[in-house]
């Protein structure tokens, strides 16, 4: 198979359940870069068998870690992908055409992201079309430095594609609880560095309004039980983010 002039940049840590399908979906790319931060499962075995270039580096936050992967890319176009994402055949065809066409003017492209949770395509509460910028020319895109909720900043015109990226988000509640703990800590640390303040009561109110917004006002109830679960977990994450911010503020004041 003729490979396309495309580098795929990924970061991983214990992604053996996801990475094979992800890498298979981008097998048309000339280069695949995997920056790993301490996997102890078969992630690296699967990445190596796919022909990916593997780099082991300490964790520095989502934005900096992905930028490290971008810095190792050599092809004229770069695609950022998470291990739990897939490029379906129709999207692959669109990407191949873009990276092989010298007349393309845009510096980057965004995709609608099709998020699946507990076996269901989530269409409400802001989960669709969930447009993300992932494809960009070499030297024209850079990750933000955010420790969480990072994104790609592209210098130049950004085209909007209709073909999707599929995202199979974590559906096991035990893993989601771990993710909430991790993300709420990162969010609290970022908010603290930005000088934000809050109270425990304020944290509760933020969580309450987050649930109401996701489930009622943004139509999460239309996604059935998965929609309810997502609204609850989003609210819980919001509560702990700001409750942890309260802890950080108290600790900075000597526990008072």
C-alpha positions in Angstrom: 0.0 0.0 0.0 1.3 3.4 -1.0 1.7 5.5 2.2 0.4 9.1 2.4 2.7 12.0 3.3 1.2 12.2 6.8 2.6 11.8 10.3 0.3 10.7 13.1 1.2 11.9 16.6 -0.1 10.0 19.7 0.5 9.9 23.4 -0.1 6.7 25.4 -0.1 5.1 28.8 -1.6 1.6 29.2 -3.7 1.7 26.1 -3.5 -2.0 25.1 -7.3 -2.2 24.8 -7.5 0.7 22.3 -4.2 1.2 20.5 -4.4 -1.7 17.9 -7.7 -0.5 16.4 -6.5 3.1 16.5 -3.2 2.3 14.7 -5.0 0.1 12.1 -7.2 3.0 11.2 -4.2 5.2 10.3 -2.1 2.5 8.6 -2.0 4.6 5.5 0.3 7.2 7.1 4.0 7.2 6.3 5.0 7.9 9.9 3.3 7.2 13.3 4.9 8.7 16.4 3.9 7.3 19.8 5.2 9.1 22.9 4.6 6.8 25.9 4.7 7.7 29.6 5.3 4.5 31.4 3.0 1.8 30.0 3.1 -1.5 31.9 0.8 -3.4 29.6 1.1 -4.5 26.0 0.7 -1.0 24.5 4.3 -0.7 23.3 4.3 -4.3 21.9 1.2 -3.4 19.8 2.7 -0.1 18.8 6.0 -1.7 17.7 4.3 -4.4 15.7 2.5 -1.6 13.7 5.7 0.0 12.8 5.3 3.1 15.0 8.2 5.1 16.3 8.2 4.8 20.0 9.6 7.3 22.5 9.4 6.9 26.3 9.2 10.2 28.2 8.1 11.3 31.6 4.6 12.8 31.9 4.4 16.6 31.5 0.7 17.3 31.0 -1.5 16.7 28.0 -0.5 19.8 26.0 3.3 19.5 26.4 3.2 15.7 25.9 1.3 16.0 22.6 3.6 18.8 21.5 6.6 16.5 22.1 5.0 14.0 19.7 4.4 16.7 17.1 8.0 17.8 17.3 9.1 14.3 16.2 6.9 14.3 13.1 8.6 14.6 9.7 5.9 14.5 7.1 4.3 17.6 5.4 1.0 17.0 7.3 0.3 16.0 10.9 -2.7 14.3 12.4 -3.2 14.3 16.2 -5.1 11.3 17.5 -5.9 9.8 20.9 -5.6 6.0 21.4 -9.3 5.7 21.9 -10.1 7.4 18.6 -10.5 5.9 15.1 -10.3 7.2 11.6 -13.1 5.4 9.6 -12.6 4.6 5.9 -14.5 7.6 4.6 -12.4 9.9 6.7 -9.2 8.2 5.7 -10.0 8.8 2.1 -10.6 12.5 2.7 -7.3 12.8 4.6 -5.4 11.1 1.8 -6.8 13.4 -0.8 -6.0 16.5 1.3 -2.4 15.6 2.1 -1.7 14.5 -1.5 -3.2 17.6 -3.2 -0.7 20.4 -3.8 -3.5 22.9 -4.4 -5.0 22.7 -0.9 -4.8 26.1 0.6 -5.9 25.6 4.2 -3.3 25.3 7.0 -5.5 22.9 9.0 -8.8 21.1 9.2 -11.4 20.3 11.8 -13.5 17.2 12.1 -16.9 16.5 13.8 -16.2 13.9 16.5 -18.6 11.1 17.0 -18.5 10.1 20.7 -19.6 6.7 21.8 -20.3 5.9 25.5 -21.6 2.6 26.8 -22.2 1.5 23.3 -24.3 4.5 22.3 -23.5 7.4 20.0 -24.0 10.5 22.2 -25.8 13.2 20.3 -26.7 15.8 22.9 -25.4 17.8 25.8 -22.6 19.2 23.6 -21.3 15.8 22.6 -22.2 16.2 18.9 -20.8 17.5 16.6 -17.9 18.2 19.1 -15.8 19.7 16.3 -12.0 19.4 16.9 -8.9 20.6 14.9 -6.6 17.6 14.3 -5.1 17.8 10.9 -2.6 20.6 10.0 0.5 21.4 8.0 4.0 20.8 9.3 5.0 23.9 11.2 1.6 25.5 11.2 0.1 23.9 14.3 1.0 23.9 18.0 -0.6 22.5 21.1 -1.7 24.8 23.9 0.2 24.3 27.2 -2.9 23.3 29.1 -2.5 20.4 31.5 -6.0 19.3 30.6 -8.5 20.2 27.9 -5.6 21.0 25.5 -6.2 21.9 21.9 -4.4 22.6 18.6 -3.8 26.2 17.6 -3.3 26.6 13.8 -1.7 29.6 12.1 -3.8 30.2 9.0 -7.1 29.1 7.4 -8.9 26.1 9.0 -11.2 24.1 6.8 -14.2 22.3 8.2 -14.6 18.6 7.1 -17.8 16.7 7.2 -16.1 13.3 7.7 -15.8 12.2 11.4 -13.3 11.0 13.9 -14.8 8.2 16.0 -14.2 8.4 19.8 -14.8 5.4 22.1 -14.7 7.1 25.4 -14.2 5.1 28.6 -17.4 3.5 29.7 -16.4 1.5 32.8 -17.5 3.4 35.9 -14.5 2.2 37.9 -12.2 3.8 35.3 -14.3 6.9 35.0 -14.0 7.5 38.8 -10.2 7.3 38.4 -10.4 9.7 35.5 -12.5 12.2 37.5 -10.0 12.2 40.3 -7.1 12.9 37.9 -8.9 15.5 35.8 -10.4 17.3 38.8 -7.0 17.6 40.3 -5.5 19.0 37.2 -8.4 21.4 36.8 -8.1 22.6 40.4 -4.4 23.2 40.0 -4.9 25.2 36.9 -7.7 27.2 38.5 -5.5 27.9 41.5 -2.6 29.1 39.3 -5.1 31.4 37.6 -6.0 33.0 40.9 -9.6 31.7 41.0 -11.5 31.3 44.3 -14.4 29.2 45.4 -16.2 27.9 48.5 -17.5 24.4 49.1 -21.0 25.7 48.7 -20.0 27.3 45.4 -18.6 23.9 44.3 -21.9 22.3 45.0 -23.8 25.0 43.1 -21.5 24.6 40.1 -22.1 20.9 40.1 -25.8 21.3 40.4 -26.0 23.7 37.4 -23.7 21.5 35.4 -26.0 18.6 35.8 -29.1 20.7 35.0 -27.5 22.2 31.9 -26.2 18.8 30.6 -29.3 16.7 31.3 -32.2 19.1 30.9 -31.3 22.2 28.9 -28.8 20.6 26.5 -31.0 17.5 26.0 -28.8 14.8 27.7 -32.0 13.0 28.7 -32.5 12.1 25.1 -29.5 9.9 25.2 -31.1 7.5 27.7 -29.2 6.0 30.6 -25.8 6.8 29.1 -26.9 10.5 28.9 -27.9 10.4 32.6 -24.6 8.8 33.6 -22.6 11.4 31.7 -24.5 14.3 33.2 -23.9 12.9 36.7 -20.2 12.3 36.1 -19.7 15.7 34.6 -21.3 17.2 37.7 -19.2 15.1 40.1 -16.1 16.2 38.2 -17.1 19.8 38.5 -17.8 19.5 42.2 -14.4 17.9 43.0 -12.5 20.3 40.8 -13.7 23.3 42.8 -13.7 21.4 46.2 -10.1 20.6 45.5 -9.5 24.3 44.6 -10.9 25.1 48.1 -8.3 22.7 49.6 -5.5 24.3 47.7 -6.5 27.8 48.8 -6.7 26.7 52.4 -3.4 25.0 52.2 -1.8 28.2 50.7 -3.1 30.1 53.7 -1.7 27.7 56.3 -4.8 25.6 56.6 -7.1 28.4 57.7 
